Amino acid sequence: MILFLFATNYHAMSFFKNNNTNADDLQLIRDRQKQLASSWKAAPTPHLFAVDADLAAANAHNCENMVGAISLPLGLAGPVEFEQYGQRENSFVPLATSEGALVASVSRGLKAINQAGGAQLFVKNAGMTRAPSFAFADGKQAFAFAEFLDLAETRTKIRQVTEDGSSHLKFLALQSFVRGRQVFVRLSFDTDLAMGMNMVTIALQKLWEDFLNTYPGIQMLSLSSNVCTDKKASHINQILGRGYSAQAEVLLSEEILEEVLKTSSKKLLATHHSKNQLGSTLAGSSDHNMQFANVTAAFYLATGQDSAHIVEASQGNTIVEEALMADGSTGLYFAVHLSDLPLGSVGGGTALPAQKEVRSLILQNDDDPNPSKLAAILATGVLAAEISGLAALSSHSLAAAHQKLARKRK
């Protein structure tokens, strides 16, 4: 796995030679490495400075002032069986992480899911969003603009203007919210195989320049107002979704709970109630889950997603309820719901060579999973982690597992 080292302040930025040259990207990177080594008397950096020609393309598209690359361990959990849209598939769950015990925990959860017959997946394209804010002289004009946006002919025009710039962009919906003299307009789009945030941003700039700026008395305050909500936790994204929304579920028998997870339905349900429900409520957290962020972070890094979206993707809820099995015995219904998964299979970091190779491993057939499939596989991994993690807490074995796997003597 590859991450990129950024120069993050003015002095570091100005230290390097201007990028506006005809030299190839690999030579630019080597020039910066020589400058670092000679001017800062840097220690030997055989790993950090190891950049090949394929990776050097990131200098032009993914990272400014690129000087090297940082690797992360990559593990594969699974394979796991799941059903989506009536089609059963097997996949691996790739996890780029430095946290010992995570891949093992997910693997144990996937084993339980497989023994239960696989997971059921439900994925919805909620649409990539941007929410510009507009100002007017008074509330009367603001409410009038919100009503204007609700007109059928207005939405037809919005669709025409925004979709004109890209055959991959489809207008889905908008919601407007008036506060005082301002109107916040949350627009959502199907962005095909791309995560599409930049695609939507460009389309909304065009919408302003070609259509909305002619509305009487209007002023655009910001192209993005945080009602999107981008790279932040928010209730609106949990309710309406952003990118993709996914739910994974499975029925676990008492036998699986005891033999694979070393716990019981009674113990696990009590742990879930105490930790995810009462504990989260006491803490004021709207995310009633154990460790969504562990899996979403590792999966996003492995597959080339924008890592800042992990703060969105890790939102969600774990549901654990008593259930009646097909044979009349009792067990547990286990589900995870993730409303906010901005991800794609083209664009941004998805084109990086290692990340492309990782995605080719997922379905075991060299296919690159589309965003809907990625959302399904991620949700299955999250489900497995919640099952295994809560089981470890309920059997009081969490500390021992970390002691054994993450803190063993090197």
C-alpha positions as CSV (number, residue, x, y, z in Angstrom):
1,M,0.0,0.0,0.0
2,I,1.2,3.5,-0.8
3,L,0.5,6.8,0.9
4,F,2.1,10.1,-0.1
5,L,4.2,12.6,1.8
6,F,3.1,16.2,1.5
7,A,5.0,19.4,2.1
8,T,2.6,21.1,4.4
9,N,3.8,24.6,5.1
10,Y,5.0,27.6,3.0
11,H,8.7,27.2,3.8
12,A,8.6,23.6,2.6
13,M,6.7,24.5,-0.5
14,S,9.1,27.3,-1.5
15,F,12.1,25.1,-0.8
16,F,11.6,23.0,-3.9
17,K,12.1,24.0,-7.5
18,N,9.1,25.2,-9.5
19,N,7.1,22.3,-10.9
20,N,6.4,24.2,-14.2
21,T,9.0,22.3,-16.3
22,N,8.9,19.8,-19.0
23,A,10.9,17.3,-17.0
24,D,9.1,14.0,-16.3
25,D,7.5,13.3,-12.9
26,L,10.1,10.8,-11.8
27,Q,13.0,13.2,-12.5
28,L,11.2,15.9,-10.5
29,I,10.8,13.6,-7.6
30,R,14.5,12.6,-7.7
31,D,15.6,16.3,-7.9
32,R,13.6,17.0,-4.7
33,Q,15.1,14.0,-3.0
34,K,18.6,15.2,-3.8
35,Q,17.8,18.7,-2.4
36,L,16.5,17.1,0.8
37,A,19.5,14.9,1.2
38,S,22.0,17.7,0.6
39,S,20.4,20.7,2.2
40,W,18.9,19.0,5.3
41,K,21.6,16.3,5.7
42,A,18.8,13.8,5.8
43,A,19.5,10.3,7.1
44,P,19.4,7.4,4.5
45,T,15.9,6.9,3.3
46,P,15.8,3.7,1.1
47,H,12.1,3.1,1.8
48,L,10.7,6.6,1.8
49,F,12.6,7.6,-1.4
50,A,11.8,4.3,-3.3
51,V,9.6,5.6,-6.2
52,D,9.3,3.8,-9.5
53,A,8.1,5.2,-12.8
54,D,4.5,3.9,-12.4
55,L,4.1,5.5,-9.0
56,A,5.8,8.8,-10.2
57,A,2.6,9.6,-12.1
58,A,1.1,10.6,-8.8
59,N,3.3,13.7,-8.8
60,A,1.1,15.1,-11.6
61,H,-2.3,14.0,-10.3
62,N,-2.4,13.1,-6.6
63,C,0.3,14.9,-4.6
64,E,2.1,18.2,-5.0
65,N,5.8,18.4,-4.1
66,M,6.0,14.6,-3.9
67,V,9.3,13.4,-2.5
68,G,8.6,9.7,-1.7
69,A,6.1,7.1,-0.7
70,I,5.0,5.5,2.6
71,S,4.0,1.8,2.7
72,L,1.4,0.2,4.9
73,P,0.9,-3.5,5.6
74,L,-1.9,-5.0,3.6
75,G,-4.0,-8.0,4.8
76,L,-6.8,-9.9,3.2
77,A,-9.7,-11.1,5.3
78,G,-12.0,-13.8,3.9
79,P,-13.1,-14.8,1.5
80,V,-16.7,-14.3,2.5
81,E,-20.0,-15.1,0.8
82,F,-22.7,-12.5,0.4
83,E,-25.8,-11.9,-1.6
84,Q,-26.6,-8.6,-3.3
85,Y,-29.5,-8.0,-5.7
86,G,-30.2,-11.7,-5.7
87,Q,-26.7,-12.6,-6.8
88,R,-24.4,-14.6,-4.5
89,E,-20.7,-13.8,-4.6
90,N,-17.5,-14.5,-2.8
91,S,-14.9,-11.8,-2.1
92,F,-12.0,-10.9,0.0
93,V,-12.0,-7.8,2.3
94,P,-8.7,-5.9,1.8
95,L,-7.4,-4.0,4.8
96,A,-4.4,-1.7,4.8
97,T,-3.5,-1.2,8.5
98,S,-0.8,-1.1,11.1
99,E,-3.1,-2.2,13.9
100,G,-2.4,-5.8,14.9
101,A,-5.4,-8.1,15.5
102,L,-7.7,-6.2,13.1
103,V,-7.4,-8.5,10.1
104,A,-7.7,-11.5,12.5
105,S,-10.8,-10.1,14.1
106,V,-12.5,-9.4,10.8
107,S,-11.5,-12.9,9.6
108,R,-13.2,-14.5,12.6
109,G,-16.3,-12.5,12.0
110,L,-16.3,-13.5,8.3
111,K,-16.0,-17.1,9.4
112,A,-19.1,-16.8,11.5
113,I,-20.9,-15.1,8.6
114,N,-19.9,-17.9,6.2
115,Q,-21.1,-20.6,8.6
116,A,-24.4,-18.8,8.8
117,G,-24.9,-19.0,5.0
118,G,-23.5,-15.6,4.1
119,A,-24.5,-12.0,4.5
120,Q,-27.4,-10.2,2.9
121,L,-26.5,-6.8,1.4
122,F,-28.6,-3.8,0.5
123,V,-26.9,-0.9,-1.3
124,K,-28.4,2.4,-2.4
125,N,-26.8,5.1,-4.5
126,A,-27.7,8.1,-2.3
127,G,-25.7,10.4,-4.6
128,M,-22.7,12.7,-4.2
129,T,-23.7,16.1,-2.8
130,R,-22.7,19.7,-2.7
131,A,-24.7,22.4,-0.9
132,P,-24.0,26.0,-2.0
133,S,-25.4,28.9,0.2
134,F,-27.1,32.0,-1.2
135,A,-28.0,35.3,0.4
136,F,-30.9,37.8,-0.1
137,A,-32.0,41.1,1.2
138,D,-34.6,39.6,3.5
139,G,-36.4,36.4,4.4
140,K,-39.2,37.0,2.0
141,Q,-36.9,36.9,-1.0
142,A,-35.1,33.8,0.5
143,F,-38.4,31.9,0.8
144,A,-39.4,32.9,-2.7
145,F,-36.1,31.5,-4.1
146,A,-36.7,28.2,-2.2
147,E,-40.1,28.0,-3.9
148,F,-38.6,28.8,-7.2
149,L,-36.2,25.8,-6.8
150,D,-39.2,23.5,-6.3
151,L,-40.8,24.4,-9.7
152,A,-40.6,21.5,-12.2
153,E,-39.3,23.8,-14.9
154,T,-36.5,25.0,-12.5
155,R,-35.4,21.5,-11.8
156,T,-35.5,20.6,-15.5
157,K,-33.1,23.5,-16.2
158,I,-30.9,22.5,-13.3
159,R,-30.7,19.0,-14.8
160,Q,-29.8,20.3,-18.3
161,V,-27.1,22.7,-17.1
162,T,-25.4,20.3,-14.6
163,E,-25.5,17.3,-16.9
164,D,-24.3,19.2,-19.9
165,G,-20.6,19.1,-18.9
166,S,-20.3,15.4,-18.3
167,S,-22.0,12.2,-19.6
168,H,-21.2,10.5,-16.3
169,L,-23.2,13.0,-14.2
170,K,-27.0,12.6,-13.5
171,F,-29.0,15.0,-11.3
172,L,-30.9,13.2,-8.7
173,A,-32.5,15.6,-6.2
174,L,-32.3,18.8,-4.2
175,Q,-33.4,20.0,-0.8
176,S,-33.5,23.7,0.2
177,F,-33.3,25.1,3.7
178,V,-34.0,28.7,4.6
179,R,-32.3,30.3,7.7
180,G,-32.9,34.0,8.0
181,R,-31.9,35.6,4.8
182,Q,-29.9,32.7,3.5
183,V,-30.9,29.6,1.5
184,F,-28.8,26.4,1.7
185,V,-29.4,24.1,-1.3
186,R,-28.3,20.5,-1.1
187,L,-28.0,18.9,-4.5
188,S,-27.2,15.2,-5.1
189,F,-25.9,13.5,-8.2
190,D,-25.2,10.0,-9.6
191,T,-21.5,10.2,-10.5
192,D,-21.2,6.8,-12.3
193,L,-18.0,4.9,-11.3
194,A,-16.3,7.9,-9.7
195,M,-16.7,9.2,-6.1
196,G,-17.4,12.4,-8.0
197,M,-17.0,15.2,-5.5
198,N,-14.9,17.3,-7.9
199,M,-17.3,16.5,-10.8
200,V,-20.2,17.8,-8.8
201,T,-18.3,20.9,-7.7
202,I,-17.5,21.8,-11.3
203,A,-21.1,21.2,-12.3
204,L,-22.4,23.5,-9.6
205,Q,-20.0,26.3,-10.5
206,K,-21.4,26.0,-14.1
207,L,-25.0,26.1,-12.7
208,W,-24.2,29.3,-10.9
209,E,-22.5,31.0,-13.9
210,D,-25.0,29.8,-16.6
211,F,-28.3,30.0,-14.7
212,L,-28.7,30.9,-11.0
213,N,-26.8,34.1,-11.0
214,T,-29.5,35.7,-13.1
215,Y,-32.1,35.3,-10.3
216,P,-33.1,38.7,-8.9
217,G,-31.3,39.8,-5.8
218,I,-29.2,36.6,-5.4
219,Q,-25.7,36.4,-4.0
220,M,-23.7,33.2,-3.7
221,L,-21.9,33.1,-0.4
222,S,-20.1,29.8,-0.9
223,L,-20.1,26.9,-3.3
224,S,-20.0,24.6,-0.4
225,S,-21.8,25.4,2.9
226,N,-21.2,22.3,5.0
227,V,-24.8,21.1,4.5
228,C,-23.3,18.7,1.9
229,T,-21.8,17.5,4.4
230,D,-18.3,16.8,3.2
231,K,-15.6,15.1,5.4
232,K,-17.4,15.8,8.6
233,A,-19.8,13.8,10.7
234,S,-23.4,15.1,10.3
235,H,-27.0,14.0,11.0
236,I,-28.2,15.0,7.6
237,N,-25.8,12.5,5.9
238,Q,-26.9,9.8,8.3
239,I,-30.6,10.5,7.4
240,L,-30.4,11.2,3.7
241,G,-27.1,9.4,2.8
242,R,-24.2,10.6,0.8
243,G,-22.3,8.6,-1.9
244,Y,-23.6,5.1,-1.2
245,S,-25.7,3.8,1.7
246,A,-25.2,0.1,2.7
247,Q,-26.7,-2.4,5.1
248,A,-25.3,-5.9,5.8
249,E,-27.2,-8.4,7.9
250,V,-26.9,-12.0,9.1
251,L,-28.6,-14.5,11.4
252,L,-26.2,-16.1,13.9
253,S,-27.3,-19.3,15.6
254,E,-26.4,-20.1,19.2
255,E,-24.1,-22.8,17.9
256,I,-22.1,-20.4,15.8
257,L,-21.9,-17.9,18.7
258,E,-20.5,-20.6,21.0
259,E,-18.2,-22.5,18.7
260,V,-16.8,-19.7,16.5
261,L,-17.2,-16.6,18.7
262,K,-16.8,-18.2,22.1
263,T,-19.8,-16.4,23.6
264,S,-23.6,-16.7,23.9
265,S,-26.5,-14.6,22.5
266,K,-27.4,-13.5,26.0
267,K,-23.8,-12.2,26.8
268,L,-23.3,-10.6,23.4
269,L,-26.7,-8.8,23.4
270,A,-26.0,-7.5,26.9
271,T,-22.6,-6.1,25.8
272,H,-24.2,-4.5,22.7
273,H,-26.9,-2.8,24.9
274,S,-24.4,-1.5,27.4
275,K,-21.7,-0.4,25.0
276,N,-23.3,0.6,21.7
277,Q,-26.6,1.9,23.0
278,L,-26.4,3.1,26.6
279,G,-22.7,4.0,26.4
280,S,-23.0,5.9,23.1
281,T,-26.0,7.8,24.4
282,L,-24.2,8.7,27.7
283,A,-21.2,10.0,25.7
284,G,-23.5,12.0,23.4
285,S,-22.4,10.0,20.3
286,S,-24.8,9.6,17.4
287,D,-22.8,6.6,16.2
288,H,-23.9,3.5,18.0
289,N,-21.2,1.1,16.9
290,M,-18.1,-0.5,18.2
291,Q,-15.4,0.0,15.6
292,F,-16.7,1.1,12.1
293,A,-13.7,3.4,11.7
294,N,-11.2,0.5,12.0
295,V,-12.5,-1.2,8.9
296,T,-13.5,1.8,6.9
297,A,-10.1,3.4,7.3
298,A,-8.2,0.2,6.4
299,F,-10.5,-0.4,3.4
300,Y,-10.4,3.1,2.1
301,L,-6.6,3.2,2.2
302,A,-6.4,-0.2,0.5
303,T,-8.7,0.6,-2.4
304,G,-7.5,4.1,-3.2
305,Q,-10.4,6.2,-1.7
306,D,-10.0,9.7,-0.3
307,S,-8.9,9.0,3.2
308,A,-10.5,12.2,4.6
309,H,-13.9,10.6,3.9
310,I,-13.3,8.1,6.6
311,V,-14.8,10.5,9.1
312,E,-18.1,10.2,7.1
313,A,-17.9,6.5,6.3
314,S,-17.4,5.5,9.9
315,Q,-20.8,6.9,10.9
316,G,-23.5,4.3,11.4
317,N,-25.3,2.0,13.7
318,T,-25.0,-1.7,14.8
319,I,-28.3,-3.5,15.3
320,V,-28.4,-6.7,17.5
321,E,-31.7,-8.3,18.3
322,E,-33.0,-11.7,19.5
323,A,-34.1,-13.8,16.5
324,L,-36.0,-17.0,15.8
325,M,-34.0,-19.4,13.5
326,A,-35.5,-21.5,10.8
327,D,-35.4,-24.6,13.0
328,G,-37.2,-22.9,15.8
329,S,-34.2,-22.3,18.0
330,T,-33.1,-18.8,19.1
331,G,-30.2,-16.8,17.9
332,L,-29.2,-13.2,17.0
333,Y,-30.1,-10.9,14.2
334,F,-27.0,-8.8,13.5
335,A,-26.9,-5.9,11.1
336,V,-24.8,-2.8,10.4
337,H,-26.1,0.3,8.6
338,L,-23.7,2.8,7.0
339,S,-25.5,5.8,5.4
340,D,-22.5,7.7,4.1
341,L,-20.0,6.0,1.9
342,P,-18.3,8.3,-0.6
343,L,-16.2,5.9,-2.8
344,G,-15.4,5.1,-6.4
345,S,-13.5,2.8,-8.7
346,V,-12.2,5.6,-11.0
347,G,-10.6,8.9,-10.3
348,G,-8.3,10.2,-7.6
349,G,-6.3,7.7,-5.7
350,T,-8.1,4.7,-7.3
351,A,-5.7,5.0,-10.3
352,L,-2.6,4.4,-8.1
353,P,-0.9,1.1,-9.2
354,A,-0.9,-0.7,-5.8
355,Q,-4.5,0.2,-5.1
356,K,-5.6,-0.9,-8.6
357,E,-3.9,-4.3,-7.9
358,V,-5.7,-4.6,-4.6
359,R,-9.1,-4.1,-6.1
360,S,-8.3,-6.7,-8.7
361,L,-7.9,-9.2,-5.9
362,I,-11.2,-8.6,-4.2
363,L,-13.6,-10.7,-6.4
364,Q,-10.9,-13.3,-7.2
365,N,-11.6,-12.8,-11.0
366,D,-9.5,-9.8,-11.9
367,D,-12.6,-7.6,-12.2
368,D,-12.4,-4.1,-10.7
369,P,-15.5,-3.8,-8.4
370,N,-17.8,-0.9,-9.1
371,P,-18.7,1.5,-6.3
372,S,-21.9,-0.4,-5.4
373,K,-19.9,-3.6,-5.0
374,L,-17.2,-1.9,-3.0
375,A,-19.8,-0.5,-0.6
376,A,-21.3,-4.0,-0.2
377,I,-17.9,-5.6,0.5
378,L,-17.0,-2.8,2.9
379,A,-20.3,-3.2,4.8
380,T,-19.7,-7.0,5.0
381,G,-16.2,-6.3,6.6
382,V,-17.7,-3.8,9.0
383,L,-20.4,-6.4,10.0
384,A,-17.7,-9.0,10.6
385,A,-15.7,-6.6,12.8
386,E,-18.7,-5.7,14.9
387,I,-19.6,-9.4,15.4
388,S,-16.1,-10.4,16.4
389,G,-15.3,-7.3,18.4
390,L,-18.5,-7.4,20.5
391,A,-18.0,-11.2,21.0
392,A,-14.5,-10.6,22.3
393,L,-15.8,-7.9,24.7
394,S,-18.7,-10.2,25.9
395,S,-16.3,-13.1,26.6
396,H,-13.6,-10.7,28.2
397,S,-11.0,-11.9,25.6
398,L,-10.3,-8.5,23.9
399,A,-7.2,-7.7,25.9
400,A,-5.8,-11.2,25.5
401,A,-6.3,-11.1,21.7
402,H,-4.4,-7.8,21.5
403,Q,-1.7,-9.1,23.8
404,K,-1.3,-12.2,21.6
405,L,-1.5,-10.6,18.2
406,A,-0.6,-7.0,18.4
407,R,2.0,-6.9,21.2
408,K,3.9,-10.1,20.8
409,R,7.7,-9.9,21.0
410,K,9.3,-8.9,17.7
